[in-house]
Amino acid sequence: MPGMSRSRGEGGAASKQQGRVGQLKRMVKSKKMGNTQQQLFVLFVVFLLSPVAPQVVRAVKPIPNSILGVEEGDNSRGIIQKDIIETVNNHPNAGWTAAHNPYFANYTIAQFKRILGVKPTPQNVLTDVPTKTYSRSLKLPKEFDARSKWSHCSTIGNILACMILVFTADQGHCGSCWAFGAVECLQDRFCIHMNMNISLSVNDLLACCGFMCGDGCDGGYPIMAWRYFVQNGVVTEECDPYFDQVGCKHPGCEPAYPTPVCEKKCKVQNQVWAEKKHFSVNAYRINSNPDDIMAEVYENGPVEVAFTVYEDFAHYKSGVYKHITGGMMGGHAVKLIGWGTSDAGEDYWLLANQWNRGWGDDGYFKIIRGRNECGIEEDVVAGMPSTKNMVRNYGDSFGTAVV
């Protein structure tokens, strides 16, 4: 009948499928099982081999190619490309210089994508988070660098130095940027507002936040990291150090890491996990107007920002970045510490990356300010620190602690 016939391929697949079911039935009968057990087992196998089953199987998250060591198509080529460098450096309006960054010398596209760990924030979360704005009466300087205003806070300027001098502080092949950005900003704010120079644990957030924050090394939501600080706090780096391999240097690390296990136990003897917790009293977004972002940084310290990364960004060396060429790679989170205007008259943001001092301008970069380049002004989050004992109000959707 018209519309009812099956192709030879479909018919052959069905015959093979029926054959496998029959074979499994015979295998079951040879086992010492009760009739009910046999029937349940056969029904389960038939379900797995049915046309519905592939939909269920596909719902399981596949193992990334970078873990398997398998790279397909364009993902197998290196992230550093000579033609991208030439295109940027020959562009009349680029405003920045591209170079062969040694940090990514042996990275493939697949491996580069692996370290871009920001997931798009669900809309219901965005509408649930308070947005902070500032009065335009606040006078802001034309140029600002948090490292200068709070020069006593070593964490603001030394984070990237730790990444090159202490191997355990490098992000590695783990999409943990969302966690690094949040932890770095919170520890800066503890120094600014509490006069505490401390290093906080990326590992605590990465391992213990769970589904609330996303998927650990496979990416997360920056704002949910700050909510975790409100509800659970975060221990010190000494208590729970970053899980990177001891002695590992790029590019000699494993291709990718699984999310570490949440142990809730300090690595230092006689230290108590709960006693090493440091909290944020709130979690909020900053309005996307550049004046509001500048006011927040000027008043309270560095903020965490997320943006879209393109291929050319991996080649950044100096100047004021703007996307020129190359495909979209993923989302990334970094720490915004200041702003200014270049000699060419371009307004920019000043940001600290987590890719070691061998990348970019000694580990830092500038990106054009005021036009939401790559979404840099859309997803700006922060919170205020507290050392008080807190009763967490889990029913408060705004993620505000009751002190």
C-alpha angles and dihedrals in degrees: 000000000000113000093015102080122104128217120252089251093053092046092049091049091050092050091050090048092052089048092054091049091051091049092051091049090056091048091053093050089055090058125082097252132137118247093255092051091049092050093049092048093049092048090052092050092046089053092052091051095043124103089254094058098073089061090057093045092050089056089068111094109252120232107259115253089236090063093046092047088239120127123180134200118330092356091075097065123088120271092225109077128180093214092057091052091050094046093052096043092048094047110110095215103033096109093197140072126242123205144166099278109208091210090072098033094124101025120121123210088258093053092046091053088050093067094049098092109168115117122201107265113244113252094236089057093049093053090046097056121085116243119219124218133177137218114259088227089081109104112225127193120243089237129029138174119182090208089066100042093049099030091156090066105086094183093069094061103022102054094092092043087058089053093061099034099040111046093203093067097063118106092232122188092324126107091234099129091111089058096042092051093051097044093046092052094046094051090049089053092049087059095044097047104023100030089236119141100201137148114224128206121263087182093061091055095040096048104032107037091073123176090347089073099033128254107332109228089012092063142282148204117269095211091053090055088061091048088053089055088054097048103032109011123216129260127228123276089244090058095048113013124198111279098232115135116273111252093006115147127185128295093013097075125107111280092251141353130225117232109277121249118260104238100163090212128115117241090217115082116251093013114126117219096218092049092056095056121119120192142205117220093214147003122220146156124239119230112260094240106112091228091059092048092049091048092052093050093044094049103035110014139252121354133206115246132185126207143163116268122213128191095262092059090070087063096052115134108157144334131054109321124223126161111268108158145350137063129291113271105180145276125312135187125212141160120267111210106166152331143233146150125271126230087257090059098255116143112225146180119233114221140178116224128201098227100100127262089280089075126076122333098350089311096314133095142190125222128189113272130219103028101071093246109201088350092293093147098044104073109037116152139175146145140204122256129238134183095192123111106262137202103215114225099213091178091063107097091197091067094237118154122224108231 
